[in-house]
Amino acid sequence: MERHGRIDEHLAEMELFRGLGARKLRAITSLTTPLELEPGAVITREGRAGSQFIIVHEGSVAVSACGRVIATRGPGDFLGEISLLGARMQTATALATTPVLTSVVSKPDFWSMLGEAPSVADVLRATMAERLTDVHAFCEEPSRSSEPATVVAQHA
């Protein structure tokens, strides 16, 4: 089937793309490349530069940060938005725990996608804020003191 003339049914069903018309869904579909992954495949690696947006259609993905599993992603979820929207580096490692079917969007095509559907950018930014909060909560070391930190101003 021709890639540019079809709408990926998985995309059309995702909350991320809900409300988009057929023309926009076809344009977004044309930016994706399907990819099947075996269990154990590393999809993203914490601390590495991000270059792709990954949409999960089937399977399960474990997301870890600071050496601890912090989330599981599955059908309808996505990965890689944080590094593409501003962090530049992957904030977590994502590992396929089952066979996984994904759609991959390259960095340049990711920006084309957001230009095609600005409402998607709003959802991605909100998701990014939530996920960064989760990563920071898991990665912060517990405070050694219950007393508030004191800031001392330096005078020249």
N, C-alpha and C positions, 0 to 999 in steps of 0.2 A: 504494500500500500504506500502511496506517495506521502512522504513525511510532511510536506508543506500544505497539502490539501486536506489534512485530517485534523480532528480535535482529539487529543488524548483523553479518553474517557476518565482515566484516573485524575487528571488535572481538573476536569470539569466538575468532579465530585468533591474536590478539596475545599475546605473552608477558606483557605488562602485566596482562591480564585473565584469564590462564590460571587455571583452577580455580574460577572464579566460576560459580554456578548460573544457570539460565535466567532466574529472576526478577530477579536482580541485573543480568544482562546486558541484559534488557529495560529495566530502570530506567535504566541508563547510556545505552543507545541513545536513550531518550526525551529525554536531556539534550543530545544532539548535533544539529548542523545540518550537512548536507553542503555542501561548497564546492569548486568546481572552479576551479583557477588556471592561468593561462597562463604560459609561460616568461617570466621577467623580473619576475614579480609579487613584491613585497616582502611577506613574511609577518610578520616581526618586524623591528624596527629597534633596534639597540644604543642604549642610553641613553634610550629612550622607556618610558613606563609600560606595563606589561603588563596585558592585560585578557582574554586568551583562552588556552585550552589547545588545541593543534592536534595532531590525530592524522593521520599520513600513511598513506594507503591505497595510492596509486599515484603513481609519479613519483619525481623526485629533487630534493632541496633542498640547496643549498650554505649552510653556516653559517660566518660570518666574525666575527671579533672583532679589534679593534685594527688593522683594515685588512687582515687576512690570513685566508684560508680555513683553518678549523681542523677541519672535519668535513663529511661528506655524510650526509644522512638520507634514508631511503627507506621503502618499505612496512613497516609495523609499528613505525616510530619515532614519536616525539612531540616537540613543541616547546612552550615557554612555561611550563613547570613552575617554573623558577627564579624568575621574577618573581612568580608567584602564590603560591609557598610562602614567600616572605620577602624576596627582593631588591627587589621592587616595580618595578624597572627591568629592561628587557631587557638581558641581558648579551652578546647577539650579534645580528647581523643574519642573517635567513634569507631566501634568495632562491630561488624556483622556477627550476630549470635545465631542466626539461621540463614538459609538462602535468602537473599534480598534482591528485589527488583527495584531499580531506581531510574530516575531521569536526572541527567547531569546537565547543568547549564554553566558554560565557561564564564569567566569574569567579564569579558566584554559583552557577551550575550545577556548576562545578568543585568547590566546597566541598560541594555536595550529593552529588556523585559520590564524594568521599572519605568522606562519612558513610555512604553506601550500601555502600562496599567499602573498609574500613580497610586491607586488605592492599595495595591499590593505593597508598595513601599511603606505605607502607614502601618499596615499589619506587621511587616517585618521589623520595623523600628520598635514597635510595642513589644514584640516577642523578644527582640534583642535585649531590651531593658530588663525584662523578667529573667531571661537566661543569665545575663551578667550578674544579677543579684544572686541567683542560685549558685553560680560558680564562686562568687566571692564568699558566700556563706560557708561553702564546703572547704574553701581553701584558706580561709583566715585561721590563724593560730589563735587558740583561746588566750584571752588577756591574762597576764600573770598577776595583775593587780585589779582589784575592784574599784580602786580610786580613779577619778578622772585624770587624764593627762593635763599637765600644766604647760602652757606655752609661755616662754620667757622672751620678751622682745629684746633684740640686740640693738644697742645704741652705738652709733658711729663715733 
